[in-house]
Amino acid sequence: MTEPTHYEVLSLPKSLLEESNEEQIPQIIKQAYHRALLRHHPDKAQQQNPSSRPAASNYASRSSTTTTTSTSTSNPIYTVDQITRAYTTLSSPPSRAQYDRHLILTQQQTSKPSQSAFQTGIETIDLDDLEYSESPGSGETHWYRPCRCGNEQGFAFGEEDLEEAGDLGELIVGCQDCSLWLRVCFAVVEDDDGDEAKEVSSKQPG
């Protein structure tokens, strides 16, 4: 059996990194790492709950919905060592570049399909297209969206995640139970004082 690539171990399509901003890549790889641990070894992964967050109205959507073609396949179980090794290699730009060259060389020598044949769905949507809820008492807010794999809150994140990606205007989120990814487009709304506003307003053409 062919040994899985680091990208396959993390259910992380190489094309997603190639299409993403350099500032996004570390967070995407880290997210894929934690997701892989949670999926394959939930007893060893820390459950991550959204931290304290303000109301959901600080952000506005800015993009229409588009969907890319995806290929869904059953996923094998990977060891903690495989997952950790994949993360260590891909999270370092020099190591990742060297590894990518190794993949290309291996492909040329074996004449096997390239790693690009490993596909996942990458859907682009507006922030307004997601549901959101607040935890009673704490007021914590998080957004969520069902995934086609069956998880009703497969894609989930909080305002803290949006704040980290604020300058980029988009957030990449992976499903907790499968290899699908979601690109959420948004814009930070400011009030007259330069502070984040408390209203959501979609950027509609016209």
Beta strands, then each sheet from edge to edge (+ up, - down):
strand 1: 59-61
strand 2: 66-67
strand 3: 122-126
strand 4: 131-134
strand 5: 141-145
strand 6: 155-158
strand 7: 170-174
strand 8: 181-188
sheet 1: 1+ 8- 3- 2+
sheet 2: 1+ 8- 7+
sheet 3: 4+ 5- 6+
end
